[in-house]
Amino acid sequence: FLCYASEWGILMKKYGKTVILGSIMVLLCVGYFFYLSRRTPTIDATDKAVQDQEIAALTTRNIEDNYPETPKEVVKFYARITKAYYKTELDEEKIEALGKQARLLFDLELKGKQTDEQFLQALKDDIKNYRSLNRYVADYVLQEGSEVNYSTFQGQKYAFINVVYKLREKETLIDSNTKFTLRQDRDGRWKILYWELVK
C-alpha cells in the first residue's frame, strides 16, 4: 500500500498541474456550451448589413420620378416594403419612412380611407402585434407577368395579381395568399386599390 501511495504522490507531483489545467479547460468548455445553447440568437452582422441596405434602398427611392412601370413591379415593391416592416427590427422613424413610400403606391380611393397619421398608427400597432406573436414575413412569391389579369370597367383599367406571403411564426411557416387589385390612374401609373386574403 505504501508503495502505491508513494507512486501516486510522485505522479501527482509530475502531472498534477496538467490534470488541474485539463479539468479547468473541460469545465470552461462545458460552461461555454451551456451559455451558447441558452442565449437568445442574435442577427448575423452580414444579415444586418443586407437588411440595412434594403431599408436604405426602399426609403430613398424617388418613387415620383421612378415609378414602377407594371402592376407586377408595383406589387413587388410593396411586398418588399411589407417584408421590411415585419422582418426587421425598425425604429419608428424608419417605419414612418417606409409607410410614406407605401402610400405613394396607393390609389387615391384607398388613400382616402385613412389619413397619413391613422395609417401610420395602424401600421405601428400591427407591427407590434406581429412581434408579440413572434411572427414575421419571411418571404413572398409573385405570379409571373403572364398570369397578371387585366380588365376594363367604366373606362378604367384594372389589374389583378396574386402574392403568396410566407409568414414565419415561431417554428411554423404559413402561406398567406393575397390578391391585389390595381387601377391605372390618369398618368398611366398602376396604383394599389385594395387587397384581400384568398383561401
Disulfide bonds with the S-S distance in Angstrom:
none
